[in-house]
Amino acid sequence: MIGVEVLERLFVLRATPPFQRLDDSELLLIAQHARPRAYAPGRTVIAAGTIAEALFIRIGGRVRLAKAEALPVFDAAGLLFGLAAPADFVAGSEGLETLVIAKPHVFTIARECPEFVVGLRGLMEAART
């Protein structure tokens, strides 16, 4: 039986690029591995110079990277390519709510769902413009 929490995560993922490119069966598998995590206002989520060990999906609040707002899905570049965070990712003044997907699961998603990778690339490219 699928719990209410997993279904809620599925709906959050379905509304978030790059997960919008996936079908419900793929989203359900991901939702089962995503874990909610909350951060107090001003708390560092990923420290500068650190390589991410998880993918973060913002579901409430804000997160800043240096002086700009971070993408709604962060730190994909660090996680997938082993790049250190260029600055601290810090929860905004109202705090931050996320879904977190551990690195091994993200690599499985990337391997099994190529549309996810295409969506991530599009999200990161859109942020640069």
Backbone bond lengths (Angstrom), bond angles and torsions (degrees), N, CA, C in turn:
res aa  C-N    CA-C-N  psi(-1)  N-CA   C-N-CA  omega(-1)  CA-C   N-CA-C  phi
1 M - - - 1.447 - - 1.523 109.68 -
2 I 1.295 115.85 140.06 1.460 122.08 -179.46 1.524 108.60 -92.55
3 G 1.331 115.49 126.43 1.455 120.60 -178.74 1.521 112.75 -77.25
4 V 1.322 114.89 161.61 1.462 122.07 179.50 1.533 110.48 -60.12
5 E 1.334 117.44 -40.36 1.464 120.95 -178.40 1.526 111.18 -61.11
6 V 1.322 116.17 -41.41 1.469 119.94 179.66 1.519 110.18 -65.69
7 L 1.332 117.34 -41.50 1.470 120.16 177.61 1.525 111.50 -63.57
8 E 1.325 117.20 -40.10 1.467 120.08 177.21 1.527 110.53 -61.31
9 R 1.320 116.92 -41.79 1.472 120.73 177.72 1.520 110.74 -64.28
10 L 1.327 116.97 -40.22 1.465 120.84 177.72 1.520 110.32 -57.32
11 F 1.338 117.69 -45.77 1.467 120.83 -179.33 1.520 111.67 -65.58
12 V 1.320 117.38 -37.23 1.470 120.83 176.25 1.525 109.57 -63.29
13 L 1.304 116.93 -47.26 1.466 120.55 179.99 1.523 110.83 -62.20
14 R 1.314 117.50 -43.19 1.459 121.47 -178.67 1.529 111.46 -58.67
15 A 1.329 117.42 -29.87 1.466 121.64 -178.06 1.531 113.27 -90.51
16 T 1.321 117.49 0.31 1.463 121.44 -173.71 1.519 111.67 -114.80
17 P 1.349 116.45 121.47 1.470 116.95 171.58 1.523 107.74 -64.48
18 P 1.254 121.88 140.55 1.458 132.96 7.70 1.521 113.76 -95.01
19 F 1.329 117.27 5.79 1.456 120.55 -177.70 1.531 112.13 -70.07
20 Q 1.325 117.21 -18.26 1.466 121.50 179.58 1.520 112.23 -59.52
21 R 1.292 117.65 -21.60 1.463 122.42 -177.91 1.534 112.88 -79.64
22 L 1.335 117.19 -8.59 1.458 121.19 -174.43 1.524 111.33 -98.56
23 D 1.319 115.93 155.59 1.463 119.19 178.30 1.529 109.79 -86.20
24 D 1.317 115.82 170.16 1.462 120.51 -173.88 1.528 113.43 -62.04
25 S 1.316 118.06 -35.00 1.470 118.96 179.90 1.530 110.21 -66.72
26 E 1.337 117.61 -38.15 1.469 120.91 177.06 1.529 109.87 -68.19
27 L 1.335 116.69 -42.97 1.460 120.79 179.71 1.531 111.44 -62.87
28 L 1.310 116.54 -37.33 1.457 120.11 179.43 1.528 111.04 -62.96
29 L 1.316 116.74 -43.32 1.464 119.80 177.81 1.522 111.30 -61.80
30 I 1.315 116.27 -42.09 1.466 120.51 179.56 1.525 110.31 -66.73
31 A 1.334 116.67 -44.27 1.466 121.31 -179.23 1.522 111.55 -59.34
32 Q 1.314 116.94 -32.46 1.465 120.27 179.16 1.527 112.30 -68.25
33 H 1.327 117.26 -22.42 1.466 120.93 -179.10 1.529 113.16 -103.42
34 A 1.319 117.42 -12.55 1.468 121.21 179.28 1.528 109.36 -76.72
35 R 1.312 115.54 140.24 1.466 120.57 -179.07 1.526 109.65 -122.94
36 P 1.340 117.27 134.42 1.467 119.41 176.95 1.526 110.58 -72.97
37 R 1.311 114.47 144.09 1.462 119.81 176.64 1.528 107.65 -148.75
38 A 1.312 116.42 134.16 1.464 122.13 179.90 1.529 109.66 -112.61
39 Y 1.338 114.86 147.58 1.458 121.89 -179.88 1.521 108.68 -127.98
40 A 1.305 116.22 134.78 1.462 122.16 177.88 1.525 110.08 -69.15
41 P 1.333 117.06 155.05 1.465 120.07 177.71 1.528 111.42 -52.90
42 G 1.325 115.26 133.97 1.462 121.51 177.60 1.510 115.21 80.81
43 R 1.310 118.24 -3.97 1.469 120.53 -178.54 1.524 110.42 -75.38
44 T 1.311 116.34 139.19 1.456 121.64 176.36 1.522 108.71 -77.00
45 V 1.335 114.69 126.27 1.461 121.41 179.70 1.524 109.52 -90.01
46 I 1.329 116.08 -47.29 1.467 123.06 174.79 1.524 106.19 -133.78
47 A 1.302 117.25 123.47 1.464 121.41 -178.84 1.529 110.98 -78.72
48 A 1.324 115.71 147.01 1.468 121.38 175.65 1.519 108.93 -54.83
49 G 1.337 115.67 138.13 1.454 120.85 179.00 1.516 114.43 86.51
50 T 1.330 116.97 -6.70 1.457 122.17 -179.51 1.528 110.00 -92.12
51 I 1.307 116.40 144.09 1.463 121.41 174.05 1.521 107.46 -94.77
52 A 1.323 116.27 124.95 1.460 121.78 -176.15 1.523 111.13 -61.30
53 E 1.319 115.86 142.07 1.457 122.74 175.62 1.529 111.19 -110.26
54 A 1.350 115.66 6.55 1.456 121.03 179.97 1.519 108.92 -155.71
55 L 1.316 115.34 161.08 1.457 122.59 173.20 1.517 106.82 -100.58
56 F 1.318 117.54 135.16 1.452 122.99 -176.70 1.527 109.23 -111.43
57 I 1.321 116.50 132.77 1.461 122.56 176.11 1.519 106.83 -117.15
58 R 1.331 116.03 116.79 1.469 120.52 -178.91 1.523 108.75 -73.82
59 I 1.342 116.23 125.26 1.459 119.71 177.58 1.524 111.70 -117.30
60 G 1.316 117.29 -10.30 1.459 122.06 177.25 1.507 109.89 -166.65
61 G 1.315 115.67 151.28 1.454 120.21 -179.37 1.514 111.72 78.59
62 R 1.314 115.04 -160.02 1.469 121.84 -177.14 1.516 109.37 -135.59
63 V 1.340 113.96 158.95 1.466 120.80 172.77 1.519 107.20 -140.97
64 R 1.324 115.30 136.38 1.457 120.77 -178.08 1.520 109.57 -111.87
65 L 1.325 113.55 146.24 1.456 122.14 172.96 1.516 104.73 -123.42
66 A 1.321 116.08 109.26 1.466 121.70 -171.50 1.535 107.10 59.73
67 K 1.344 118.03 -121.40 1.464 120.22 -177.10 1.525 113.02 -102.29
68 A 1.322 117.25 3.03 1.471 121.03 -177.71 1.526 110.53 -112.23
69 E 1.326 115.35 159.43 1.456 119.31 174.40 1.520 108.67 -75.13
70 A 1.317 116.08 135.66 1.469 121.40 179.13 1.521 109.68 -74.07
71 L 1.321 115.38 160.51 1.460 121.43 176.27 1.525 109.96 -61.08
72 P 1.333 117.82 157.17 1.467 119.55 178.50 1.530 113.01 -66.94
73 V 1.321 117.19 -19.76 1.460 122.84 173.47 1.524 105.89 -121.22
74 F 1.317 117.33 115.71 1.463 120.64 -176.59 1.511 109.98 -140.21
75 D 1.174 126.34 161.61 1.435 140.41 -19.91 1.526 108.58 -95.24
76 A 1.324 116.16 80.30 1.470 121.42 -177.52 1.517 111.68 -62.59
77 A 1.326 116.93 -42.93 1.469 119.95 -178.27 1.524 110.71 -61.26
78 G 1.313 116.52 -44.36 1.456 119.60 178.94 1.512 112.48 -64.98
79 L 1.301 115.62 -43.14 1.457 120.71 -177.58 1.520 112.36 -66.99
80 L 1.333 116.70 -49.03 1.460 120.92 -174.24 1.524 113.92 -77.87
81 F 1.338 116.67 -31.16 1.460 119.60 -173.69 1.523 113.75 -115.90
82 G 1.324 117.32 5.20 1.460 120.69 177.77 1.512 113.91 68.68
83 L 1.333 117.05 27.95 1.466 121.51 -179.94 1.521 110.20 -89.47
84 A 1.298 116.20 134.51 1.459 120.69 178.07 1.526 109.74 -70.21
85 A 1.321 116.13 145.59 1.470 121.12 177.09 1.524 108.60 -59.84
86 P 1.351 116.54 129.51 1.468 119.65 -177.67 1.523 113.46 -71.23
87 A 1.318 117.53 -21.63 1.463 123.92 179.37 1.528 106.85 -156.00
88 D 1.326 116.36 172.36 1.461 119.79 176.93 1.529 110.34 -67.83
89 F 1.339 116.62 137.75 1.457 122.16 165.74 1.520 104.66 -91.50
90 V 1.330 117.91 118.86 1.460 122.11 -172.28 1.527 109.91 -124.91
91 A 1.340 116.32 133.61 1.455 121.54 176.81 1.526 109.80 -62.50
92 G 1.335 115.57 140.31 1.462 121.38 -178.68 1.518 112.83 -71.31
93 S 1.329 115.07 -177.59 1.470 121.30 -174.52 1.524 112.99 -64.67
94 E 1.333 118.15 -21.81 1.462 120.89 177.41 1.529 112.18 -97.98
95 G 1.321 116.29 5.34 1.457 121.07 -177.54 1.518 110.79 88.03
96 L 1.309 116.14 -171.48 1.464 121.83 -176.37 1.515 109.49 -148.79
97 E 1.322 115.80 133.82 1.455 122.34 171.73 1.516 107.99 -116.21
98 T 1.318 116.35 133.67 1.458 120.70 -177.37 1.518 111.42 -135.42
99 L 1.315 113.89 163.77 1.453 121.86 159.65 1.515 104.46 -107.27
100 V 1.310 117.30 137.71 1.449 122.40 -177.31 1.528 108.40 -119.69
101 I 1.340 115.22 131.94 1.457 120.89 177.23 1.526 107.32 -119.46
102 A 1.319 116.41 120.77 1.466 121.95 -177.41 1.528 111.20 -63.63
103 K 1.312 114.65 150.43 1.464 123.29 -176.45 1.536 113.94 -48.26
104 P 1.330 119.43 -48.84 1.478 117.95 -179.08 1.534 112.59 -58.80
105 H 1.334 116.23 -37.19 1.464 119.47 179.61 1.525 111.12 -69.72
106 V 1.327 116.76 -37.10 1.471 120.23 178.97 1.524 109.78 -63.62
107 F 1.323 117.29 -42.03 1.464 119.46 179.11 1.527 111.14 -65.37
108 T 1.321 117.13 -36.42 1.466 119.95 175.83 1.527 110.05 -65.09
109 I 1.319 117.07 -43.91 1.468 120.83 177.79 1.524 109.92 -59.26
110 A 1.323 116.86 -46.34 1.470 120.94 -178.97 1.524 111.17 -61.29
111 R 1.314 117.12 -38.99 1.460 121.09 -179.51 1.531 111.85 -72.89
112 E 1.323 117.13 -41.76 1.461 121.68 -174.51 1.530 113.75 -86.79
113 C 1.326 117.20 -21.08 1.474 121.37 -175.52 1.528 109.36 -130.12
114 P 1.329 117.90 79.27 1.465 119.95 -177.64 1.527 113.73 -58.13
115 E 1.319 117.57 -26.57 1.466 120.16 177.86 1.530 111.32 -63.40
116 F 1.317 116.46 -29.00 1.458 121.13 176.75 1.527 110.02 -62.77
117 V 1.320 117.09 -44.73 1.473 121.90 179.93 1.524 109.82 -64.36
118 V 1.325 116.84 -42.29 1.469 120.81 177.66 1.530 109.41 -60.19
119 G 1.310 116.75 -43.27 1.460 120.53 178.47 1.519 113.17 -64.97
120 L 1.323 117.47 -40.54 1.463 121.12 176.75 1.522 110.87 -61.53
121 R 1.312 114.95 -44.40 1.473 119.16 179.42 1.520 110.64 -61.23
122 G 1.318 116.82 -43.49 1.458 120.65 178.32 1.516 112.23 -62.49
123 L 1.327 116.86 -40.74 1.456 121.56 178.78 1.522 111.00 -62.95
124 M 1.331 116.93 -44.10 1.462 121.10 -179.56 1.520 111.33 -69.09
125 E 1.329 117.76 -37.61 1.465 120.53 178.17 1.517 111.32 -67.82
126 A 1.330 117.32 -39.78 1.463 120.95 178.61 1.522 110.96 -62.44
127 A 1.324 117.19 -33.80 1.464 121.07 -179.80 1.510 111.85 -69.47
128 R 1.320 116.93 -26.74 1.481 120.54 -179.13 1.522 112.60 -76.77
129 T 1.323 116.58 -20.89 1.479 119.01 -176.99 1.499 112.05 -93.51
